[in-house]
Amino acid sequence: ARKRPALRRAPLPEKEKLADLMEVQLQLQLLDERCAQEQMEIQKRYDRLRRPLFDK
């Protein structure tokens, strides 16, 4: 497996680094919330499919 070349960027001022970090954290939080929502929907669907087996 070949390694990808490292991305080289010009050094950013601290405020820009902090803004970039906050943006990435926000994106991760939104992704985490979306994943949690999808997990709940899948669990509900799974529970509905299993319900007839428990009603017997």
N, C-alpha and C positions, 0 to 999 in steps of 0.2 A: 504494500500500500504506500503510495506516494504521499508525502506531506504537502499540504497546500502552502504556497508562499505566504509569509506573514504580511498582513496589511500594514503599510507604513503611513502614518498620518503626521501632519505637523502638530507639534505640541499645542494643546488647547489651554486657554486660561482657566483658572480654577472655577469660575462661575459657569463657564460653558461645560466643563466636566461634570459639575454638580447638576446642571440642567439635563445633560444627557443621561446621567444616572437616574434622576427622578423620572424621566420619560420611560426608561427601560423598566424601572420598578412599577410604574403605572401600567405598562403593557403586560407585565407579568401578573399583576393583580387582576386585571381584567380577564386575562386568559384563565387564571385560576378560578375566578367566579364563573366563567362560561363552562369550564370543565365540571365544576361542582353541580351546576344546573343540569348539564347533560347526564351526569351520573344519577341525579335524582329522577330524571325522566326515564332512564333505562331501568332503574330499580322499580319504579311504578309499573312499567310495562311488564317486567318480569313477574312482579307480584300478581298482576291481573291474570297472566298466563297460568300461574300456579294455583290460583284460587279454586278452580274447579276440582283439583285434586284434594284440597283440604275440605271441601264441602261434602265429600262422599262419606 
